[in-house]
Amino acid sequence: MALKIVTSNISSVSSATQLPSLACIEVLVQAHRSISASVNVLVGNASGQFASLSAGDAIGQVVSEMSLVYVTTTGGSATIVWMAAQGHPHP
């Protein structure tokens, strides 16, 4: 399988929200650049979201299933963009 990139976003999360179920090799989560300076996006797993992202920041995680990743905000609304890589990068 050739490498395939799938992308979407989540808006207005107020509690830990699981990303959609999708087999992948890596996921990139980005705090949309338009969010307020007073809001951070938190990224992690079901146990806790410890990586803090400001507007425009992103973090990549190697996972086999995107639903292992959870996101939330420190308050207020935010658009959280995600990209998942599926398949194998080499033919």
Secondary structure, 3 states (H helix, E strand, C coil): CCCEEEEEEEECCCCCEECCCCECCEEEEEECCCCCCCCCEEEEECCEEEEEECCCCEEEECCCEHHHCEEEECCCCCEEEEEEEECCCCC
